[in-house]
Amino acid sequence: MKTLSKVFRIIILSFLIALTAAGAGMLGAFLPNMRERYMDKVITIEQVDKKKEEKEDKEDESKN
C-alpha cells in the first residue's frame, strides 16, 4: 500500500509539473505579442498649461 501511494504521488507530481510547463509555454507564446502591439503608439499627452494659454488666446481673438 505504501509503494502504491508513493507511485501515485509521483504520477500526480509529474502530471502537475507537465501542466505547469504547458501553461508557461502558452503564456510565453502570448506575452511577446503584447510588447509589439504597443511599439508604434504615438504619445498623445497635452500639457494643461499650453491648452489654457491657447484657450485664452482664442478668447482674446474673439473679443477683438
PDBQT receptor file of N, H, CA, C and O in Angstrom, charges set to zero:
ATOM      1  N   MET A   1       0.825  -1.203   0.000  1.00  0.00    +0.000 N 
ATOM      2  CA  MET A   1       0.000   0.000   0.000  1.00  0.00    +0.000 C 
ATOM      3  C   MET A   1       0.863   1.259   0.000  1.00  0.00    +0.000 C 
ATOM      4  O   MET A   1       0.537   2.251  -0.652  1.00  0.00    +0.000 OA
ATOM      5  N   LYS A   2       1.986   1.199   0.755  1.00  0.00    +0.000 N 
ATOM      6  H   LYS A   2       2.250   0.393   1.284  1.00  0.00    +0.000 HD
ATOM      7  CA  LYS A   2       2.867   2.363   0.793  1.00  0.00    +0.000 C 
ATOM      8  C   LYS A   2       3.509   2.611  -0.566  1.00  0.00    +0.000 C 
ATOM      9  O   LYS A   2       3.640   3.757  -0.996  1.00  0.00    +0.000 OA
ATOM     10  N   THR A   3       3.904   1.547  -1.233  1.00  0.00    +0.000 N 
ATOM     11  H   THR A   3       3.797   0.616  -0.884  1.00  0.00    +0.000 HD
ATOM     12  CA  THR A   3       4.522   1.732  -2.551  1.00  0.00    +0.000 C 
ATOM     13  C   THR A   3       3.518   2.250  -3.560  1.00  0.00    +0.000 C 
ATOM     14  O   THR A   3       3.864   3.049  -4.431  1.00  0.00    +0.000 OA
ATOM     15  N   LEU A   4       2.277   1.801  -3.449  1.00  0.00    +0.000 N 
ATOM     16  H   LEU A   4       1.996   1.152  -2.742  1.00  0.00    +0.000 HD
ATOM     17  CA  LEU A   4       1.235   2.287  -4.363  1.00  0.00    +0.000 C 
ATOM     18  C   LEU A   4       0.986   3.780  -4.157  1.00  0.00    +0.000 C 
ATOM     19  O   LEU A   4       0.813   4.523  -5.123  1.00  0.00    +0.000 OA
ATOM     20  N   SER A   5       0.968   4.215  -2.900  1.00  0.00    +0.000 N 
ATOM     21  H   SER A   5       1.108   3.612  -2.115  1.00  0.00    +0.000 HD
ATOM     22  CA  SER A   5       0.745   5.644  -2.638  1.00  0.00    +0.000 C 
ATOM     23  C   SER A   5       1.940   6.474  -3.108  1.00  0.00    +0.000 C 
ATOM     24  O   SER A   5       1.755   7.589  -3.596  1.00  0.00    +0.000 OA
ATOM     25  N   LYS A   6       3.167   5.950  -2.971  1.00  0.00    +0.000 N 
ATOM     26  H   LYS A   6       3.317   5.044  -2.574  1.00  0.00    +0.000 HD
ATOM     27  CA  LYS A   6       4.342   6.663  -3.462  1.00  0.00    +0.000 C 
ATOM     28  C   LYS A   6       4.304   6.792  -4.985  1.00  0.00    +0.000 C 
ATOM     29  O   LYS A   6       4.600   7.856  -5.530  1.00  0.00    +0.000 OA
ATOM     30  N   VAL A   7       3.945   5.724  -5.658  1.00  0.00    +0.000 N 
ATOM     31  H   VAL A   7       3.704   4.860  -5.216  1.00  0.00    +0.000 HD
ATOM     32  CA  VAL A   7       3.847   5.750  -7.122  1.00  0.00    +0.000 C 
ATOM     33  C   VAL A   7       2.760   6.732  -7.553  1.00  0.00    +0.000 C 
ATOM     34  O   VAL A   7       2.938   7.492  -8.504  1.00  0.00    +0.000 OA
ATOM     35  N   PHE A   8       1.636   6.706  -6.842  1.00  0.00    +0.000 N 
ATOM     36  H   PHE A   8       1.491   6.089  -6.069  1.00  0.00    +0.000 HD
ATOM     37  CA  PHE A   8       0.528   7.611  -7.151  1.00  0.00    +0.000 C 
ATOM     38  C   PHE A   8       0.958   9.066  -6.955  1.00  0.00    +0.000 C 
ATOM     39  O   PHE A   8       0.612   9.920  -7.771  1.00  0.00    +0.000 OA
ATOM     40  N   ARG A   9       1.703   9.363  -5.889  1.00  0.00    +0.000 N 
ATOM     41  H   ARG A   9       1.984   8.670  -5.226  1.00  0.00    +0.000 HD
ATOM     42  CA  ARG A   9       2.198  10.718  -5.648  1.00  0.00    +0.000 C 
ATOM     43  C   ARG A   9       3.139  11.168  -6.751  1.00  0.00    +0.000 C 
ATOM     44  O   ARG A   9       3.063  12.306  -7.214  1.00  0.00    +0.000 OA
ATOM     45  N   ILE A  10       4.020  10.283  -7.168  1.00  0.00    +0.000 N 
ATOM     46  H   ILE A  10       4.081   9.358  -6.792  1.00  0.00    +0.000 HD
ATOM     47  CA  ILE A  10       4.975  10.624  -8.217  1.00  0.00    +0.000 C 
ATOM     48  C   ILE A  10       4.249  10.885  -9.539  1.00  0.00    +0.000 C 
ATOM     49  O   ILE A  10       4.607  11.801 -10.280  1.00  0.00    +0.000 OA
ATOM     50  N   ILE A  11       3.239  10.085  -9.825  1.00  0.00    +0.000 N 
ATOM     51  H   ILE A  11       2.948   9.341  -9.223  1.00  0.00    +0.000 HD
ATOM     52  CA  ILE A  11       2.465  10.295 -11.053  1.00  0.00    +0.000 C 
ATOM     53  C   ILE A  11       1.743  11.636 -11.012  1.00  0.00    +0.000 C 
ATOM     54  O   ILE A  11       1.754  12.380 -11.993  1.00  0.00    +0.000 OA
ATOM     55  N   ILE A  12       1.125  11.941  -9.897  1.00  0.00    +0.000 N 
ATOM     56  H   ILE A  12       1.116  11.337  -9.100  1.00  0.00    +0.000 HD
ATOM     57  CA  ILE A  12       0.406  13.223  -9.765  1.00  0.00    +0.000 C 
ATOM     58  C   ILE A  12       1.387  14.388  -9.835  1.00  0.00    +0.000 C 
ATOM     59  O   ILE A  12       1.106  15.399 -10.478  1.00  0.00    +0.000 OA
ATOM     60  N   LEU A  13       2.533  14.252  -9.179  1.00  0.00    +0.000 N 
ATOM     61  H   LEU A  13       2.761  13.431  -8.656  1.00  0.00    +0.000 HD
ATOM     62  CA  LEU A  13       3.527  15.323  -9.212  1.00  0.00    +0.000 C 
ATOM     63  C   LEU A  13       4.038  15.560 -10.629  1.00  0.00    +0.000 C 
ATOM     64  O   LEU A  13       4.175  16.705 -11.060  1.00  0.00    +0.000 OA
ATOM     65  N   SER A  14       4.315  14.497 -11.342  1.00  0.00    +0.000 N 
ATOM     66  H   SER A  14       4.204  13.567 -10.993  1.00  0.00    +0.000 HD
ATOM     67  CA  SER A  14       4.799  14.657 -12.711  1.00  0.00    +0.000 C 
ATOM     68  C   SER A  14       3.712  15.248 -13.608  1.00  0.00    +0.000 C 
ATOM     69  O   SER A  14       4.013  16.024 -14.515  1.00  0.00    +0.000 OA
ATOM     70  N   PHE A  15       2.452  14.888 -13.361  1.00  0.00    +0.000 N 
ATOM     71  H   PHE A  15       2.207  14.258 -12.625  1.00  0.00    +0.000 HD
ATOM     72  CA  PHE A  15       1.340  15.462 -14.131  1.00  0.00    +0.000 C 
ATOM     73  C   PHE A  15       1.217  16.961 -13.862  1.00  0.00    +0.000 C 
ATOM     74  O   PHE A  15       1.008  17.744 -14.789  1.00  0.00    +0.000 OA
ATOM     75  N   LEU A  16       1.346  17.358 -12.609  1.00  0.00    +0.000 N 
ATOM     76  H   LEU A  16       1.515  16.723 -11.856  1.00  0.00    +0.000 HD
ATOM     77  CA  LEU A  16       1.268  18.780 -12.270  1.00  0.00    +0.000 C 
ATOM     78  C   LEU A  16       2.445  19.558 -12.880  1.00  0.00    +0.000 C 
ATOM     79  O   LEU A  16       2.271  20.686 -13.340  1.00  0.00    +0.000 OA
ATOM     80  N   ILE A  17       3.621  18.964 -12.882  1.00  0.00    +0.000 N 
ATOM     81  H   ILE A  17       3.763  18.047 -12.508  1.00  0.00    +0.000 HD
ATOM     82  CA  ILE A  17       4.779  19.627 -13.489  1.00  0.00    +0.000 C 
ATOM     83  C   ILE A  17       4.568  19.782 -14.990  1.00  0.00    +0.000 C 
ATOM     84  O   ILE A  17       4.918  20.812 -15.564  1.00  0.00    +0.000 OA
ATOM     85  N   ALA A  18       4.000  18.768 -15.622  1.00  0.00    +0.000 N 
ATOM     86  H   ALA A  18       3.716  17.931 -15.155  1.00  0.00    +0.000 HD
ATOM     87  CA  ALA A  18       3.727  18.848 -17.058  1.00  0.00    +0.000 C 
ATOM     88  C   ALA A  18       2.687  19.935 -17.346  1.00  0.00    +0.000 C 
ATOM     89  O   ALA A  18       2.822  20.678 -18.318  1.00  0.00    +0.000 OA
ATOM     90  N   LEU A  19       1.661  20.029 -16.515  1.00  0.00    +0.000 N 
ATOM     91  H   LEU A  19       1.551  19.425 -15.725  1.00  0.00    +0.000 HD
ATOM     92  CA  LEU A  19       0.652  21.091 -16.700  1.00  0.00    +0.000 C 
ATOM     93  C   LEU A  19       1.266  22.470 -16.521  1.00  0.00    +0.000 C 
ATOM     94  O   LEU A  19       0.947  23.398 -17.265  1.00  0.00    +0.000 OA
ATOM     95  N   THR A  20       2.136  22.604 -15.548  1.00  0.00    +0.000 N 
ATOM     96  H   THR A  20       2.395  21.850 -14.944  1.00  0.00    +0.000 HD
ATOM     97  CA  THR A  20       2.796  23.897 -15.318  1.00  0.00    +0.000 C 
ATOM     98  C   THR A  20       3.673  24.278 -16.498  1.00  0.00    +0.000 C 
ATOM     99  O   THR A  20       3.677  25.432 -16.928  1.00  0.00    +0.000 OA
ATOM    100  N   ALA A  21       4.414  23.313 -17.020  1.00  0.00    +0.000 N 
ATOM    101  H   ALA A  21       4.410  22.376 -16.671  1.00  0.00    +0.000 HD
ATOM    102  CA  ALA A  21       5.284  23.594 -18.167  1.00  0.00    +0.000 C 
ATOM    103  C   ALA A  21       4.453  23.977 -19.390  1.00  0.00    +0.000 C 
ATOM    104  O   ALA A  21       4.834  24.871 -20.147  1.00  0.00    +0.000 OA
ATOM    105  N   ALA A  22       3.336  23.312 -19.581  1.00  0.00    +0.000 N 
ATOM    106  H   ALA A  22       3.027  22.586 -18.966  1.00  0.00    +0.000 HD
ATOM    107  CA  ALA A  22       2.469  23.638 -20.718  1.00  0.00    +0.000 C 
ATOM    108  C   ALA A  22       1.873  25.034 -20.548  1.00  0.00    +0.000 C 
ATOM    109  O   ALA A  22       1.790  25.793 -21.514  1.00  0.00    +0.000 OA
ATOM    110  N   GLY A  23       1.462  25.373 -19.342  1.00  0.00    +0.000 N 
ATOM    111  H   GLY A  23       1.529  24.757 -18.557  1.00  0.00    +0.000 HD
ATOM    112  CA  GLY A  23       0.905  26.701 -19.077  1.00  0.00    +0.000 C 
ATOM    113  C   GLY A  23       1.939  27.788 -19.288  1.00  0.00    +0.000 C 
ATOM    114  O   GLY A  23       1.630  28.836 -19.855  1.00  0.00    +0.000 OA
ATOM    115  N   ALA A  24       3.162  27.554 -18.842  1.00  0.00    +0.000 N 
ATOM    116  H   ALA A  24       3.413  26.702 -18.382  1.00  0.00    +0.000 HD
ATOM    117  CA  ALA A  24       4.230  28.543 -19.037  1.00  0.00    +0.000 C 
ATOM    118  C   ALA A  24       4.549  28.679 -20.521  1.00  0.00    +0.000 C 
ATOM    119  O   ALA A  24       4.853  29.777 -20.986  1.00  0.00    +0.000 OA
ATOM    120  N   GLY A  25       4.485  27.599 -21.257  1.00  0.00    +0.000 N 
ATOM    121  H   GLY A  25       4.238  26.707 -20.879  1.00  0.00    +0.000 HD
ATOM    122  CA  GLY A  25       4.741  27.654 -22.692  1.00  0.00    +0.000 C 
ATOM    123  C   GLY A  25       3.672  28.443 -23.419  1.00  0.00    +0.000 C 
ATOM    124  O   GLY A  25       3.980  29.220 -24.323  1.00  0.00    +0.000 OA
ATOM    125  N   MET A  26       2.417  28.254 -23.037  1.00  0.00    +0.000 N 
ATOM    126  H   MET A  26       2.166  27.623 -22.303  1.00  0.00    +0.000 HD
ATOM    127  CA  MET A  26       1.338  29.004 -23.686  1.00  0.00    +0.000 C 
ATOM    128  C   MET A  26       1.420  30.468 -23.320  1.00  0.00    +0.000 C 
ATOM    129  O   MET A  26       1.188  31.332 -24.165  1.00  0.00    +0.000 OA
ATOM    130  N   LEU A  27       1.744  30.759 -22.079  1.00  0.00    +0.000 N 
ATOM    131  H   LEU A  27       1.933  30.057 -21.392  1.00  0.00    +0.000 HD
ATOM    132  CA  LEU A  27       1.846  32.147 -21.643  1.00  0.00    +0.000 C 
ATOM    133  C   LEU A  27       3.004  32.839 -22.351  1.00  0.00    +0.000 C 
ATOM    134  O   LEU A  27       2.900  34.009 -22.720  1.00  0.00    +0.000 OA
ATOM    135  N   GLY A  28       4.087  32.133 -22.538  1.00  0.00    +0.000 N 
ATOM    136  H   GLY A  28       4.171  31.182 -22.239  1.00  0.00    +0.000 HD
ATOM    137  CA  GLY A  28       5.236  32.702 -23.236  1.00  0.00    +0.000 C 
ATOM    138  C   GLY A  28       4.942  32.984 -24.692  1.00  0.00    +0.000 C 
ATOM    139  O   GLY A  28       5.564  33.862 -25.292  1.00  0.00    +0.000 OA
ATOM    140  N   ALA A  29       4.007  32.258 -25.268  1.00  0.00    +0.000 N 
ATOM    141  H   ALA A  29       3.502  31.545 -24.781  1.00  0.00    +0.000 HD
ATOM    142  CA  ALA A  29       3.667  32.475 -26.666  1.00  0.00    +0.000 C 
ATOM    143  C   ALA A  29       2.823  33.733 -26.848  1.00  0.00    +0.000 C 
ATOM    144  O   ALA A  29       2.852  34.343 -27.917  1.00  0.00    +0.000 OA
ATOM    145  N   PHE A  30       2.079  34.126 -25.830  1.00  0.00    +0.000 N 
ATOM    146  H   PHE A  30       2.056  33.630 -24.962  1.00  0.00    +0.000 HD
ATOM    147  CA  PHE A  30       1.191  35.283 -25.958  1.00  0.00    +0.000 C 
ATOM    148  C   PHE A  30       1.835  36.587 -25.488  1.00  0.00    +0.000 C 
ATOM    149  O   PHE A  30       1.517  37.645 -26.031  1.00  0.00    +0.000 OA
ATOM    150  N   LEU A  31       2.710  36.548 -24.520  1.00  0.00    +0.000 N 
ATOM    151  H   LEU A  31       2.969  35.689 -24.079  1.00  0.00    +0.000 HD
ATOM    152  CA  LEU A  31       3.262  37.780 -23.966  1.00  0.00    +0.000 C 
ATOM    153  C   LEU A  31       4.131  38.574 -24.933  1.00  0.00    +0.000 C 
ATOM    154  O   LEU A  31       4.011  39.799 -24.936  1.00  0.00    +0.000 OA
ATOM    155  N   PRO A  32       4.987  37.989 -25.743  1.00  0.00    +0.000 N 
ATOM    156  CA  PRO A  32       5.792  38.825 -26.645  1.00  0.00    +0.000 C 
ATOM    157  C   PRO A  32       4.949  39.651 -27.614  1.00  0.00    +0.000 C 
ATOM    158  O   PRO A  32       5.375  40.728 -28.031  1.00  0.00    +0.000 OA
ATOM    159  N   ASN A  33       3.781  39.175 -27.974  1.00  0.00    +0.000 N 
ATOM    160  H   ASN A  33       3.435  38.300 -27.636  1.00  0.00    +0.000 HD
ATOM    161  CA  ASN A  33       2.914  39.932 -28.878  1.00  0.00    +0.000 C 
ATOM    162  C   ASN A  33       2.410  41.208 -28.224  1.00  0.00    +0.000 C 
ATOM    163  O   ASN A  33       2.147  42.191 -28.916  1.00  0.00    +0.000 OA
ATOM    164  N   MET A  34       2.272  41.212 -26.917  1.00  0.00    +0.000 N 
ATOM    165  H   MET A  34       2.485  40.413 -26.354  1.00  0.00    +0.000 HD
ATOM    166  CA  MET A  34       1.786  42.402 -26.227  1.00  0.00    +0.000 C 
ATOM    167  C   MET A  34       2.782  43.555 -26.389  1.00  0.00    +0.000 C 
ATOM    168  O   MET A  34       2.375  44.702 -26.573  1.00  0.00    +0.000 OA
ATOM    169  N   ARG A  35       4.048  43.263 -26.324  1.00  0.00    +0.000 N 
ATOM    170  H   ARG A  35       4.379  42.332 -26.175  1.00  0.00    +0.000 HD
ATOM    171  CA  ARG A  35       5.055  44.310 -26.455  1.00  0.00    +0.000 C 
ATOM    172  C   ARG A  35       5.035  44.892 -27.856  1.00  0.00    +0.000 C 
ATOM    173  O   ARG A  35       5.135  46.108 -28.020  1.00  0.00    +0.000 OA
ATOM    174  N   GLU A  36       4.908  44.059 -28.852  1.00  0.00    +0.000 N 
ATOM    175  H   GLU A  36       4.826  43.071 -28.719  1.00  0.00    +0.000 HD
ATOM    176  CA  GLU A  36       4.909  44.524 -30.231  1.00  0.00    +0.000 C 
ATOM    177  C   GLU A  36       3.660  45.341 -30.551  1.00  0.00    +0.000 C 
ATOM    178  O   GLU A  36       3.688  46.204 -31.428  1.00  0.00    +0.000 OA
ATOM    179  N   ARG A  37       2.592  45.077 -29.858  1.00  0.00    +0.000 N 
ATOM    180  H   ARG A  37       2.569  44.376 -29.145  1.00  0.00    +0.000 HD
ATOM    181  CA  ARG A  37       1.342  45.787 -30.126  1.00  0.00    +0.000 C 
ATOM    182  C   ARG A  37       1.467  47.270 -29.794  1.00  0.00    +0.000 C 
ATOM    183  O   ARG A  37       0.871  48.107 -30.471  1.00  0.00    +0.000 OA
ATOM    184  N   TYR A  38       2.236  47.601 -28.757  1.00  0.00    +0.000 N 
ATOM    185  H   TYR A  38       2.720  46.921 -28.207  1.00  0.00    +0.000 HD
ATOM    186  CA  TYR A  38       2.318  48.983 -28.304  1.00  0.00    +0.000 C 
ATOM    187  C   TYR A  38       3.590  49.696 -28.745  1.00  0.00    +0.000 C 
ATOM    188  O   TYR A  38       3.841  50.815 -28.296  1.00  0.00    +0.000 OA
ATOM    189  N   MET A  39       4.394  49.091 -29.604  1.00  0.00    +0.000 N 
ATOM    190  H   MET A  39       4.190  48.183 -29.968  1.00  0.00    +0.000 HD
ATOM    191  CA  MET A  39       5.655  49.709 -30.012  1.00  0.00    +0.000 C 
ATOM    192  C   MET A  39       5.447  50.937 -30.894  1.00  0.00    +0.000 C 
ATOM    193  O   MET A  39       6.216  51.893 -30.788  1.00  0.00    +0.000 OA
ATOM    194  N   ASP A  40       4.442  50.944 -31.751  1.00  0.00    +0.000 N 
ATOM    195  H   ASP A  40       3.818  50.168 -31.837  1.00  0.00    +0.000 HD
ATOM    196  CA  ASP A  40       4.248  52.039 -32.703  1.00  0.00    +0.000 C 
ATOM    197  C   ASP A  40       3.245  53.080 -32.228  1.00  0.00    +0.000 C 
ATOM    198  O   ASP A  40       2.828  53.933 -33.011  1.00  0.00    +0.000 OA
ATOM    199  N   LYS A  41       2.860  53.026 -30.992  1.00  0.00    +0.000 N 
ATOM    200  H   LYS A  41       3.198  52.332 -30.356  1.00  0.00    +0.000 HD
ATOM    201  CA  LYS A  41       1.900  54.003 -30.479  1.00  0.00    +0.000 C 
ATOM    202  C   LYS A  41       2.572  55.361 -30.307  1.00  0.00    +0.000 C 
ATOM    203  O   LYS A  41       3.704  55.448 -29.832  1.00  0.00    +0.000 OA
ATOM    204  N   VAL A  42       1.874  56.404 -30.691  1.00  0.00    +0.000 N 
ATOM    205  H   VAL A  42       0.954  56.333 -31.077  1.00  0.00    +0.000 HD
ATOM    206  CA  VAL A  42       2.373  57.762 -30.541  1.00  0.00    +0.000 C 
ATOM    207  C   VAL A  42       1.860  58.308 -29.219  1.00  0.00    +0.000 C 
ATOM    208  O   VAL A  42       0.693  58.120 -28.875  1.00  0.00    +0.000 OA
ATOM    209  N   ILE A  43       2.713  58.970 -28.491  1.00  0.00    +0.000 N 
ATOM    210  H   ILE A  43       3.661  59.122 -28.770  1.00  0.00    +0.000 HD
ATOM    211  CA  ILE A  43       2.315  59.532 -27.206  1.00  0.00    +0.000 C 
ATOM    212  C   ILE A  43       1.464  60.765 -27.474  1.00  0.00    +0.000 C 
ATOM    213  O   ILE A  43       1.900  61.694 -28.155  1.00  0.00    +0.000 OA
ATOM    214  N   THR A  44       0.274  60.769 -26.947  1.00  0.00    +0.000 N 
ATOM    215  H   THR A  44      -0.080  60.015 -26.394  1.00  0.00    +0.000 HD
ATOM    216  CA  THR A  44      -0.651  61.881 -27.182  1.00  0.00    +0.000 C 
ATOM    217  C   THR A  44      -1.048  62.508 -25.850  1.00  0.00    +0.000 C 
ATOM    218  O   THR A  44      -2.186  62.376 -25.400  1.00  0.00    +0.000 OA
ATOM    219  N   ILE A  45      -0.100  63.185 -25.238  1.00  0.00    +0.000 N 
ATOM    220  H   ILE A  45       0.824  63.292 -25.604  1.00  0.00    +0.000 HD
ATOM    221  CA  ILE A  45      -0.357  63.837 -23.958  1.00  0.00    +0.000 C 
ATOM    222  C   ILE A  45      -0.263  65.342 -24.192  1.00  0.00    +0.000 C 
ATOM    223  O   ILE A  45       0.705  65.825 -24.778  1.00  0.00    +0.000 OA
ATOM    224  N   GLU A  46      -1.259  66.071 -23.739  1.00  0.00    +0.000 N 
ATOM    225  H   GLU A  46      -2.046  65.679 -23.263  1.00  0.00    +0.000 HD
ATOM    226  CA  GLU A  46      -1.246  67.520 -23.885  1.00  0.00    +0.000 C 
ATOM    227  C   GLU A  46      -0.943  68.150 -22.536  1.00  0.00    +0.000 C 
ATOM    228  O   GLU A  46      -1.395  67.672 -21.496  1.00  0.00    +0.000 OA
ATOM    229  N   GLN A  47      -0.193  69.200 -22.568  1.00  0.00    +0.000 N 
ATOM    230  H   GLN A  47       0.174  69.588 -23.413  1.00  0.00    +0.000 HD
ATOM    231  CA  GLN A  47       0.062  69.908 -21.325  1.00  0.00    +0.000 C 
ATOM    232  C   GLN A  47      -1.096  70.864 -21.062  1.00  0.00    +0.000 C 
ATOM    233  O   GLN A  47      -1.576  71.548 -21.966  1.00  0.00    +0.000 OA
ATOM    234  N   VAL A  48      -1.526  70.896 -19.826  1.00  0.00    +0.000 N 
ATOM    235  H   VAL A  48      -1.136  70.341 -19.092  1.00  0.00    +0.000 HD
ATOM    236  CA  VAL A  48      -2.675  71.722 -19.467  1.00  0.00    +0.000 C 
ATOM    237  C   VAL A  48      -2.340  73.195 -19.609  1.00  0.00    +0.000 C 
ATOM    238  O   VAL A  48      -3.201  73.987 -19.993  1.00  0.00    +0.000 OA
ATOM    239  N   ASP A  49      -1.088  73.583 -19.303  1.00  0.00    +0.000 N 
ATOM    240  H   ASP A  49      -0.389  72.939 -18.991  1.00  0.00    +0.000 HD
ATOM    241  CA  ASP A  49      -0.709  75.000 -19.401  1.00  0.00    +0.000 C 
ATOM    242  C   ASP A  49      -0.864  75.505 -20.831  1.00  0.00    +0.000 C 
ATOM    243  O   ASP A  49      -1.416  76.582 -21.058  1.00  0.00    +0.000 OA
ATOM    244  N   LYS A  50      -0.385  74.741 -21.774  1.00  0.00    +0.000 N 
ATOM    245  H   LYS A  50       0.064  73.866 -21.590  1.00  0.00    +0.000 HD
ATOM    246  CA  LYS A  50      -0.486  75.164 -23.170  1.00  0.00    +0.000 C 
ATOM    247  C   LYS A  50      -1.940  75.241 -23.609  1.00  0.00    +0.000 C 
ATOM    248  O   LYS A  50      -2.324  76.146 -24.350  1.00  0.00    +0.000 OA
ATOM    249  N   LYS A  51      -2.731  74.308 -23.159  1.00  0.00    +0.000 N 
ATOM    250  H   LYS A  51      -2.419  73.573 -22.557  1.00  0.00    +0.000 HD
ATOM    251  CA  LYS A  51      -4.132  74.302 -23.550  1.00  0.00    +0.000 C 
ATOM    252  C   LYS A  51      -4.854  75.528 -22.987  1.00  0.00    +0.000 C 
ATOM    253  O   LYS A  51      -5.690  76.120 -23.670  1.00  0.00    +0.000 OA
ATOM    254  N   LYS A  52      -4.538  75.914 -21.749  1.00  0.00    +0.000 N 
ATOM    255  H   LYS A  52      -3.858  75.433 -21.194  1.00  0.00    +0.000 HD
ATOM    256  CA  LYS A  52      -5.155  77.099 -21.149  1.00  0.00    +0.000 C 
ATOM    257  C   LYS A  52      -4.729  78.362 -21.898  1.00  0.00    +0.000 C 
ATOM    258  O   LYS A  52      -5.543  79.253 -22.138  1.00  0.00    +0.000 OA
ATOM    259  N   GLU A  53      -3.450  78.431 -22.263  1.00  0.00    +0.000 N 
ATOM    260  H   GLU A  53      -2.789  77.707 -22.068  1.00  0.00    +0.000 HD
ATOM    261  CA  GLU A  53      -2.963  79.599 -22.998  1.00  0.00    +0.000 C 
ATOM    262  C   GLU A  53      -3.635  79.702 -24.359  1.00  0.00    +0.000 C 
ATOM    263  O   GLU A  53      -4.004  80.795 -24.790  1.00  0.00    +0.000 OA
ATOM    264  N   GLU A  54      -3.795  78.584 -25.029  1.00  0.00    +0.000 N 
ATOM    265  H   GLU A  54      -3.495  77.696 -24.679  1.00  0.00    +0.000 HD
ATOM    266  CA  GLU A  54      -4.465  78.585 -26.329  1.00  0.00    +0.000 C 
ATOM    267  C   GLU A  54      -5.916  79.034 -26.181  1.00  0.00    +0.000 C 
ATOM    268  O   GLU A  54      -6.436  79.776 -27.015  1.00  0.00    +0.000 OA
ATOM    269  N   LYS A  55      -6.558  78.578 -25.115  1.00  0.00    +0.000 N 
ATOM    270  H   LYS A  55      -6.136  77.976 -24.438  1.00  0.00    +0.000 HD
ATOM    271  CA  LYS A  55      -7.951  78.949 -24.877  1.00  0.00    +0.000 C 
ATOM    272  C   LYS A  55      -8.060  80.452 -24.633  1.00  0.00    +0.000 C 
ATOM    273  O   LYS A  55      -8.965  81.107 -25.149  1.00  0.00    +0.000 OA
ATOM    274  N   GLU A  56      -7.128  80.995 -23.838  1.00  0.00    +0.000 N 
ATOM    275  H   GLU A  56      -6.393  80.463 -23.419  1.00  0.00    +0.000 HD
ATOM    276  CA  GLU A  56      -7.137  82.428 -23.567  1.00  0.00    +0.000 C 
ATOM    277  C   GLU A  56      -6.857  83.229 -24.838  1.00  0.00    +0.000 C 
ATOM    278  O   GLU A  56      -7.461  84.280 -25.053  1.00  0.00    +0.000 OA
ATOM    279  N   ASP A  57      -5.949  82.742 -25.674  1.00  0.00    +0.000 N 
ATOM    280  H   ASP A  57      -5.458  81.889 -25.499  1.00  0.00    +0.000 HD
ATOM    281  CA  ASP A  57      -5.651  83.423 -26.933  1.00  0.00    +0.000 C 
ATOM    282  C   ASP A  57      -6.875  83.440 -27.841  1.00  0.00    +0.000 C 
ATOM    283  O   ASP A  57      -7.160  84.453 -28.479  1.00  0.00    +0.000 OA
ATOM    284  N   LYS A  58      -7.588  82.341 -27.902  1.00  0.00    +0.000 N 
ATOM    285  H   LYS A  58      -7.356  81.518 -27.383  1.00  0.00    +0.000 HD
ATOM    286  CA  LYS A  58      -8.777  82.272 -28.742  1.00  0.00    +0.000 C 
ATOM    287  C   LYS A  58      -9.857  83.221 -28.214  1.00  0.00    +0.000 C 
ATOM    288  O   LYS A  58     -10.565  83.854 -28.997  1.00  0.00    +0.000 OA
ATOM    289  N   GLU A  59      -9.982  83.320 -26.876  1.00  0.00    +0.000 N 
ATOM    290  H   GLU A  59      -9.407  82.806 -26.240  1.00  0.00    +0.000 HD
ATOM    291  CA  GLU A  59     -10.974  84.236 -26.307  1.00  0.00    +0.000 C 
ATOM    292  C   GLU A  59     -10.588  85.673 -26.607  1.00  0.00    +0.000 C 
ATOM    293  O   GLU A  59     -11.452  86.495 -26.914  1.00  0.00    +0.000 OA
ATOM    294  N   ASP A  60      -9.294  85.990 -26.521  1.00  0.00    +0.000 N 
ATOM    295  H   ASP A  60      -8.592  85.323 -26.272  1.00  0.00    +0.000 HD
ATOM    296  CA  ASP A  60      -8.836  87.352 -26.823  1.00  0.00    +0.000 C 
ATOM    297  C   ASP A  60      -9.092  87.701 -28.292  1.00  0.00    +0.000 C 
ATOM    298  O   ASP A  60      -9.501  88.819 -28.608  1.00  0.00    +0.000 OA
ATOM    299  N   GLU A  61      -8.849  86.736 -29.188  1.00  0.00    +0.000 N 
ATOM    300  H   GLU A  61      -8.518  85.828 -28.932  1.00  0.00    +0.000 HD
ATOM    301  CA  GLU A  61      -9.084  86.979 -30.603  1.00  0.00    +0.000 C 
ATOM    302  C   GLU A  61     -10.571  87.165 -30.909  1.00  0.00    +0.000 C 
ATOM    303  O   GLU A  61     -10.941  87.966 -31.768  1.00  0.00    +0.000 OA
ATOM    304  N   SER A  62     -11.404  86.428 -30.209  1.00  0.00    +0.000 N 
ATOM    305  H   SER A  62     -11.103  85.777 -29.512  1.00  0.00    +0.000 HD
ATOM    306  CA  SER A  62     -12.835  86.555 -30.455  1.00  0.00    +0.000 C 
ATOM    307  C   SER A  62     -13.385  87.879 -29.908  1.00  0.00    +0.000 C 
ATOM    308  O   SER A  62     -14.384  88.391 -30.414  1.00  0.00    +0.000 OA
ATOM    309  N   LYS A  63     -12.743  88.427 -28.888  1.00  0.00    +0.000 N 
ATOM    310  H   LYS A  63     -11.931  88.011 -28.477  1.00  0.00    +0.000 HD
ATOM    311  CA  LYS A  63     -13.178  89.701 -28.326  1.00  0.00    +0.000 C 
ATOM    312  C   LYS A  63     -12.807  90.866 -29.247  1.00  0.00    +0.000 C 
ATOM    313  O   LYS A  63     -13.514  91.873 -29.297  1.00  0.00    +0.000 OA
ATOM    314  N   ASN A  64     -11.699  90.723 -29.973  1.00  0.00    +0.000 N 
ATOM    315  H   ASN A  64     -11.125  89.905 -29.933  1.00  0.00    +0.000 HD
ATOM    316  CA  ASN A  64     -11.246  91.813 -30.848  1.00  0.00    +0.000 C 
ATOM    317  C   ASN A  64     -11.993  91.871 -32.095  1.00  0.00    +0.000 C 
ATOM    318  O   ASN A  64     -11.730  92.732 -32.933  1.00  0.00    +0.000 OA
TER     319      ASN A  64
